């Protein structure tokens, strides 16, 4: 993978992370109740995608 491709993948993973947390919060707001399980699952999923993007971005800097 080239450097530009790695940068694009890292940005994409950051965007997925933001989208997941947005869906978890907005989904609960639309339902009118706060489901703790979906908030925790969304938060953990968002954190996983964020850390994945962060690790790819860190590998770019090490090159």
C-alpha positions as CSV (number, residue, x, y, z in Angstrom):
1,X,0.0,0.0,0.0
2,X,1.3,3.4,-0.8
3,X,1.6,6.3,1.7
4,X,-1.4,8.1,0.1
5,X,-3.5,4.9,0.3
6,X,-2.7,4.5,4.0
7,X,-3.6,8.1,4.7
8,X,-6.9,7.6,2.9
9,X,-7.7,4.4,4.8
10,X,-6.9,6.1,8.1
11,X,-9.2,9.0,7.3
12,X,-11.9,6.6,6.2
13,X,-11.6,4.7,9.5
14,X,-11.9,8.0,11.4
15,X,-15.0,8.8,9.5
16,X,-16.5,5.4,10.3
17,X,-15.7,6.0,13.9
18,X,-17.6,9.3,13.9
19,X,-20.5,7.8,12.0
20,X,-20.9,4.9,14.5
21,X,-20.9,7.2,17.6
22,X,-23.3,9.6,15.8
23,X,-25.7,6.7,15.0
24,X,-25.5,5.4,18.6
25,X,-26.4,8.9,20.1
26,X,-28.9,10.1,17.5
27,X,-30.6,6.6,17.3
28,X,-31.3,6.8,21.0
29,X,-32.5,10.4,20.7
30,X,-35.0,9.4,17.9
31,X,-36.3,6.5,20.0
32,X,-36.9,8.9,22.9
33,X,-35.2,6.6,25.4
34,X,-31.6,6.0,26.3
35,X,-30.5,2.4,25.7
36,X,-27.2,2.0,27.6
37,X,-26.3,-1.2,25.8
38,X,-26.4,0.4,22.4
39,X,-24.5,3.4,23.6
40,X,-21.8,1.2,25.1
41,X,-21.6,-1.0,22.0
42,X,-21.5,2.1,19.7
43,X,-18.8,3.7,21.9
44,X,-16.7,0.5,21.9
45,X,-17.1,0.1,18.1
46,X,-16.2,3.7,17.5
47,X,-13.1,3.4,19.7
48,X,-12.0,0.2,17.8
49,X,-12.3,2.0,14.4
50,X,-10.6,5.1,15.8
51,X,-7.6,3.1,17.2
52,X,-7.3,1.1,14.0
53,X,-7.1,4.4,12.0
54,X,-4.7,5.8,14.6
55,X,-2.4,2.7,14.3
56,X,-2.4,3.0,10.5
57,X,-1.6,6.7,10.7
58,X,1.2,6.0,13.2
59,X,2.7,3.5,10.8
60,X,2.8,6.2,8.2
61,X,4.9,8.4,10.4
62,X,7.3,5.6,11.2
63,X,8.2,5.2,7.5
